[in-house]
Amino acid sequence: MTSEKSQEVFVYLQLPQSQEVVTVGKLAWRPLPFDRGLGEFVYGRKYLERAAKERLPSLDPLALPLEARRFAFDKLGGLPSVIRDASPDYWGRLVIARQHRGSALTEIDYLLGSPEDRAGALSFGLSPTPPAPVRQFNRTVHLEELLAEAWRLQNEPDYVPSDRHLAAQVDGALRPGTSMGGARPKVVVEDDEGLWLAKFPAKNDMLNYPRVEHGTLLLAQAAGLATPVSRLVSVAGSDLLLVKRFDRRPVAGGYQRAMMASGLTILGAEESREASTLADGSSLWSYPVLVSRLALWSSDPTADAHELFRRMAFNTMVTNDDDHPRNHAVVNWGSGWRLSPAYDLVPTNRVAQDERFLSLDVGMQGRVASRTNLLSRCELFRLSQDQARAMLTSMESVVRRWQVYFAKAGVSDADLAQLAGAFLYPGYSRDVAS
């Protein structure tokens, strides 16, 4: 799986509300100097012909409209952003790299090496004909074995995971790592209710993050956010968090898959804030920009704008400053793109009491996490000042009772004490008239 030459990969799509997988197009890739790449995507003729009759979806309504031409990409390693969304996250890449130690892997190698339970509805291969869909997954009864594999992978630098276990099932979805899920160890498991993302403790954790994240999801739901179903399980003395896959629906004989695109794709941004800075000094890493671009995707832009405002406000109130663009996504079940449920919500107790910052710009004061900044651009979220204030006041009343929801998640007193300063820190309302 090493290559300094050009590579080609076929792109497959499981059609919305169906189990049919079709070849949607082909991606050609070649390396450029300085670890860069150039990719060219072209839709397949058969797909375009069928799309004209059945109104099949484009992969990206803005960057990849349904047209018979070549689309060139030199950012994100030479991958179209929506295809990069389906590539493994940090954790998935670690596993694949361990399997191919000594090999210089390209972005195409990572696409081909990632499991078929990746986020969204895309898959990849070397044949013009899509492979049979994957229908077998690790069961929840295998969690102890999978946890042991995860610990070995983190603690033994020379350990290579077996094909039978973690290596075949690593996923970062719902950060959508797959593709969207961060650096923490995780695998996809199945039970009678469907597919879950099992999130394991990580090496050097200072808190019981499975319980903390579960508590945060309970709090977010109470505050009015759309969240995935989650539950805690105890395996071999460790707590694990199971998060229900919101891009999969169980049906007879398998699963339907939702198309998915990250906030990074919607923004047309780069992986870092610095690389996403425009000539005027503004950044694409911005909630106001995201809500404006979201209107070009969403089939219900007003509802999604309100939901995004709640999410931005919640992140501000709980100091979730890991709210980077890949921790936002849209999904499409066949009736249009909609903002996905919120995921990867974890509070952080920063030292600063006067001013804290999110990853994305909030309003007129940039990334400052404050009530005043939240209200400063609320009209872009299709909210009047009165509507936005009422929404914030209602959410604040819930967040003040955060310990109730974290207690439901079984968060220890010691962890509660460590997190106490994360919620509605003094600087959040410092500019608000009493």
N, C-alpha and C positions, 0 to 999 in steps of 0.2 A: 504493500500500500504506500510506497514512496513514489514520488514523481517530481521531476523538474520539467516535465513535458506537459503539453496540453492534455486535458482530460475532458471527457464528455459524460454526462449522466442524464438519464431520462427521469422526468418528473411525473409522478402519478398522483391522482386525486381521487379520493373516495367521494362520490357525488353526494350532495346534501340529501338527507332523508332517504338514503339508499345504502345498500352494501356493495353496490357496483363500484369497482375501481377502474379508472380509465387512464390512459396516457394523455397528459395534458400538453406536454411539450418537451423540449430538450435544452439543457444548459451546457454550453461549451465554456471551458475555463482554461486560462493559461497564466503562468506566473509572470510577474513583473519584478523589476529590481526593488530592493529594500523591503522584502517580505510582503509585497503587495500582489494583487491579482486582478485580472480583467475577465469578466464573465459576460457572455452573450446568451440571452434566452430567446427562444422562438417557440410560439405556440404550434402544435401539430396541426396539419391541414385537416385531418379528420375531426379533431376537437373543434376547430373553428366552424367547420361545416355543420356539425351537430349543434353547436352553441347557437347558430343562427336559427335553427329550427326549434330548439328546446329551451333557449335562454339559459344556457349553462353559465356558471359564474366565471368571472376573471379571477386571477389569483390576487390581484391588487388593482382596485378600480382606478387608481391614479398613476402608479408607476408601471403597471402591466395591463393596460386595457386590452380588450379582445381585438387585436389587429394583427394582420399578416405581415409582420416586419420583425426585424431584429432589435432587441432592447439591450443596450450595453450598460455595464455596471463596473465601476472601479473602486467603489467604497466597500466597507465591510468584507474585505478579503476578496472582492470580486463577485460576491453573491448578491442577487436581488434581496432586499431586506426581508421580504415575506418568506423567502426560502431560507435565509439565515435564521429566521425565527424557528424553523423546524430542525435546526442543527443543535447538537448537544450543548448544554451549559458547561460551566467549569467542572462540575462533578462528573458529568458524562464524558467530557474530554479526558479527564484524569484516568478514568477506567479504560477508555479506548487506547490512550497513549501507553498505559501499562501493558496492554495486550500486544502492542506493536513497538515495544521498546527498541530503541536504536534506529527507528524509522522516522524520517522527516515527513510528517503527515500534512497534507493540504486540506483546504476547506472541503474539497470534494471527498477526500478520504473520510473526514468526519461525518459527512452526510451519509456515505455508504456504510460506515461502521456503526451508526447509531441504530437503536432498536426500532421496531415498527410501532411501538406504543408511544412514540413521540407525541408532542402537543400538536393539535390540529388534525387536518385531513390529508396532508401531503406525505408521500413516501418517495423513495428514490432507488434506482437500479440501473444496471447496464444493459438490460434487455428492452427492446421496444414494446414488449408485452408485459403488463403488470404481473407480479407474482401473486400467488394465492394469498388472501389476507391471513394475518396471524390471529389465531383464535384461542391460543393457550397462553396462560399467564401464571406466574407464581401465585399460589393461594395464600391467604392470610395465615394458614397453619404453618407456612414455611418461614414466618417472620424471624424466628429465633436463628435459623440457619443463615438467613440473609443479614441479620444484625451482626453475626459473627464475621461474615464476609466483609461487611462495611468497616468493622473495627480493624480487621487485618489490613485492609487497603489503606486506612489512615495511619496505622502505626508501624507497618512493615514496608519500608521504601522499596524493597526488592520483590514484594509479593505481587504475583500476577493472578487476577481473579479468573476462575474457571468459566468456560462458556456456559455451563449449566446453571450458574447462579447469578451473581450480581452483574457480570459483564453483559449478559443477555437481556437484562431487565432495567438497566439504569435509565432514568428518565428525568427530565427537568421540567416537565410540563407544569403548568399552574404557577409559575412565576411568573407559561406557558410557558426553565431550564429547563423539560427538555431544555428545552429550548428556552424555557422561561422559568427558572426556579432557583438559581443561585448556586452557591458553592457547598451547601450542606448535603450530607449523604441522604439519598432517597432511592426508592425503587417503586415500581408499580406492582400492586397486588390485587387479587380478585377474590370476592366472596359472592354469596348469593344475591347481594344487592347491586353488584357491578364492580367497577374499577376504582381503586383508591391510590393516592400517592402516599406511600408510607415514608415519613420523615423521621430519620434516626438522630440520636444525639451525635454531636460532632466532637472531635478531639479538642480538648482544652475548653470546653464549655464552662462558663462561670455560673450559668443559670440552668434550670430545667426548662430548656426552650420548647420541648413538645407541650408541656403544660402552659407555659407562658403564651405561646402562639394560640393554643386552644382558647385560653381565657380572652385573648385579644379578639379573636373571631366572635366569641360570644358577646363581648362588649360592642364590637362593631355592628353586629346584627341588631342589638338593642338600640343602638344609636341611629338606625335606619338604613344602614348600608346593605347592599346585596352581598351575601357571602356564601361560599360553598359549605356543604355539610361537613362537619369534622367530628372525630371522636378519638378518645385516648385508649390505648391498650398497653398492658404491661407485659414485657417479654424478657425473660432471663434477668429480672431485676432492673430492667431499664424501661423508661416510659417512651412510647412511640406515638406520634400523631398521625392519624389517618385522615386525609383530606379527599373528599369525593371528587372524582374527575368531572369537571363541568363541561368538558368537550367530548364526552362519550355518553351514549344512551344505550342500555342493553335492549336488544330485540331478539326475536327468535333466530338462533343460529349465529349470533355474534353481536356486533355493536355498530350503531351509527356514529359517525364522526362529524364534529363541527369544524368548519374552517376557522382558522385563528390567525390573527396578526397582532404583533406587539405594539405598544405605544411608540417604540422607536421607529417602527415602520410607518405608523400614522404621521409622525412628526417629520419623517424623511431625514432623521438625524444620524449622527455617528455614535459609536460606543461610548465616547467620553464627552463630558460637557465642554472641555476645551476645544475639541475638534468640531463641536457643533456650534461654535460661536460665529456669528455673522459679521459682516464688514462694519456694521454700525455699533458693534459691541454687544448686541443682544444675543441671547442664546435660544436655540431650538428646544433646549431642555426647559420647558415652561408649561405650566398648566394653562395659562391663557392661550398659548399657541396650540396646545393639545386640544382644547375644547373647540377652537376654531377649525382645526383640521378634522376633528371628529365629526363635525357637521357635514363634511364632504363624504363621509363613510356611512354614518348611522341612518337607519331607516326610521328612527324616532329621535332626532337630534335634541329636542327639548328635554325629554325624559333622561337621555344620557348626559346632557349637560348638567342637569340637577344632580344626578348620581355622581358625576365626577366632582362637583363642588363638595358634596358630602364627603367623598373620599379624601379630597385635598384637606378639608377641614378636620377630619378625623386624624389624618397623619400629623397635622399641626398640633392638635390637642394632646396626642399621646407621644409626641416626639418620635414618630416613625420616619427617620431621615434616610431610610433605605428605599425611598419611593422613586427610584430611577425609572426611565421609560420602559424597560423590560418588565417592570412590575405592574404594568397596566396592559390591557389587551382588549381586543374586540373578537367576538365569535359570530359565526354565520351558520345557522341551521337550515338555510334555504329560503328564508323569508326576509333576508337583509342582515346587515352587520349591526350588532348591538354591543355595548360595553359589557365586558365579562364581569362576573362576580369579583369582588376584591380578594386578593391573596397576598401571601408573604407580608402579613401585618405583624410587626414586632416592635414594641416600644423600646426606647433607649434613654437611660438616665444620664444626660450630659451634665457637665459641671456648670456650664454657663447658665446664669439665672436671668440675666437682662435680655439676652437675644440668642435665639437658636435658628438653625437654618434647615430647610428641606433640600433634597437633591434637585428639585425642579423649582423654577421661579413660581411664586405664588401671586404676586400682584405688583403694584407700583413700587414697592420696596424690595423688589427682587425675591430672594429666597427666604426672607425673614418669616419665621413661623409665628405670626401674631394675628389677633382678631382684626385689627385695623387693616393689615395687609390682605387678609381674606376678603374683606368688604371692598377693597379699593378697585377691583375689576369684576365685581359680581355681575354686572350687566352682560359681560361676555358669556356668562353661564346662564343667561336668560332668566335672571332673578333681579327683582327690584331691591333697593336697599332694605325696605321693610321685610320683604320675603327672606332675604339672606340673613338679616338679623334674627328673625324668628327661628329660622332653621338652626343657626348657631346656638341660640339660647336653649333650644330643645336638646340639641346634642350635648351641650355643656352640662346640662342637668343629669344626663346619663353618665357621661365620663367622670363626673365627680364621684359617682358610686362605683368606680372601677373595681374596687376590692371585692364587691359582691360577686361580680362575674368571674374574677380570678379565683375566688374561693370555690366557686362551682367547678372550676377546672382543677382544683386541688393544688394550687400553687402554694408553696411553703411560706411560712412567716418570714424566713430569711430572704427568700426571693422577693416577697412583697416589699420588704424594707429596702432592698436594692433598687427596686423599680419605682418607688413612691414619687421621686422627683421628676419622673417622665411626664406626668399627667398635669395639664393645665399649669405649666411652670409660670412663675411670676411675670416673666416678660411677655407671656401670651396676651395679657390684657393691660399692659402697662400704659398704653395710650388711650384707653377707654375711659371716658368721663365717668366719675362715680355718681 
